[in-house]
């Protein structure tokens, strides 16, 4: 699989001529070359993880492509056909096997309602938790897309999360709210955490790819 990171939380996974998209949201520039898309995963309903403009663009290039997300996404994306998924479920589309974990978005503040969120494990190799610290129990994670910055994220908790997952490799995502200095600092902290489990931390800028 080739994993390409785009701005903020958006990932593109290519394998054998098929493409999976995860969380193209409001901080992500318009995506192109989408004719091979076989599925879209939206981890939750916040606009930095999906927009109507992105879905419309994807559906124009890949009509009828299935869009997976929790029930909150289906409510927020009224008018789009969303296949609702829950933690513990597995879906297969094309050459991709998707296993879902978690269930809840991390708490931002007591005044803000907690919404649904699913983490997704792709082909038992790449795990992206969305906006959560959900550990995929019973899974040896090969590659972790680890959130770097968010209103709900404290770097000490992000470090503990990487220590708990123990991935063989990791890279940072969910990072558009950080300055260049902030990204560098948080990457260094997660690099240390990844190394404690014997793993390797990689830096991916928007548009850069990793073969796994």
Secondary structure, DSSP 8 states (H G I E B T S, - for coil): -EEEE-STT-EEEEETTEEEEE---TTS------TTEEEEEE-SSSTTT--HHHHHHHHHHSTT-EEEE-HHHHHHTTTS-EEE--TT-EEEETTEEEEEEEEE-----TTS---EEEEEEETTTEEE-SSS----TT---SEEEEE---TT--HHHHHHHHHHH--SEEEEES-TTS-HHHHHHHHHHHHHHHHHTT-EEE---TT-EEE-
